[in-house]
Amino acid sequence: MDYKERIRALRYFKSAVSSGSTRDGVSSLSVAVPDWNGNAQSKFENYIDTVKKDSQKISKRKAEFLSKIDAIIARVQAQFDSELQANSLYLYITYDEDPVENRIKKYRTIKNLSIDKSVKRALLSRV
């Protein structure tokens, strides 16, 4: 998998994870139930409190997970950018005085480089 394929796959994965409904929608839930008395009210309050805490934890973990995916995407993009920058010198070398021959030789040189496919495609598109 080249850099761009990895980035696309990570973005797709992030989209799939973030589209799931795991938002904290119960933190504002009220435990007040009119006319309840006895043990039922306290057990209900404990249950609602547990649900609120679990919902907050899940939402926090999901946000942390999504930010880690963003960090991985940024790291892969940085690798792509770095490799592209390091190999862009081949675009500025003059191999031949004839412009057509020069372009052909640049193309061949870049084509024969042992680099990531997406970086190679980006370089070849600039020849």
N, C-alpha and C positions, 0 to 999 in steps of 0.2 A: 504494500500500500504506500503510495507516495504521500508527500506532505498535504497536498490539496485534498486527496481522498480521505486522509485521516481527519482533516478539519471538517469536511462535509459529514463524515460519519459521527464525529463528536457533536456537531451542531444538531444533527438529526436525533441523536440520543438525548441531548439536552432538551430538545423540543418535546420529545416523547415523555421525558421525566417531568418537565415543567407543566405539561398539559394535563397531567393527572391532578385531581382535586384533593390536595392535602393542605389546604390553607386553614388557618386558625379561625374558624367561624363560631366557636363556642365560648371564647374568653369573656364575652359580654353577656352570656346567658345568666338569667336570674334564677336564684334558688327559691325565691318566694312563691309559695303555693298557699293561697288563702284557705283558711279553715282547716289546715292540717295541724295536728297536735300529736304528741307522743313520740314514739321511736321512729316512725316512718319519715318524719321531717328531717331528722339528723342523718339517717341513712341516705336519704335522697341528696342532702347537701354534700355528704362525703362522696357519693357517686359522681355528682356534678363536678366537684373539686378535682377528682381523679381524671375525669374526662378532659377538663380544662388543661390540667398539667400535661397529660399525654398529647393533646392537640398542640400545645405550645412546643413541646419537645420535637414532635414530628415536623412541624413547620420550620423550626430552627435547623434541624438536621437536613431537611430538604434544601433550605437556603444555603447551608454550608456546602452540601454536595454539589449544588449548581455552581457555586463560586469556584469550587475545585475544578469542575469541568471547564469553566471559563479560563482558569489558570493554565490548564493543559492546552487548550486551544491557543492561548497567547504564546505558550512556549513553542508549540509546533510552528506557529506563524513566524516566530522569531528565528527558528531554525531555517525555515524557507527563505526569509528575508536575508539572513546572514549568508547562506549558500549562494543565493542569487547575486548578492553584492560581491562576494568573493570571486565569482566566475564571470561577472559582467565585463571584466577587462578584455575578454575575448571579442567583445563587440567593437572594441576601439582599436584593435591591432590591425595594421595594414599588411596584408599578406601578398598583395599583388597590386600593381599600378592600374590595371584594367578593372574598372568597377564591377563588372559582371563576374570576372574571375575571383576578385576579392570577396565578393558575396558568397560565391560557391565554396571557396576555401574556408571562410568563416563558418558557414553552415556545416561543412564536413568536420571541422575542428570541434565545434560544439557538439555535434552529433556523436562524436567518438569519446566525449568526456564521460568519466565514470562518476556521475552525479545523479541525484534524485530526478525521477522522470518529470515531475511537475516543474522543477527548476529548469530542466533542459527545455521543456515546452515553452516556458516563459522567455528563455534566452533566444530560442529559435524564432519565436514570434517577433523578436526585435531585430533580426538580421535583415 
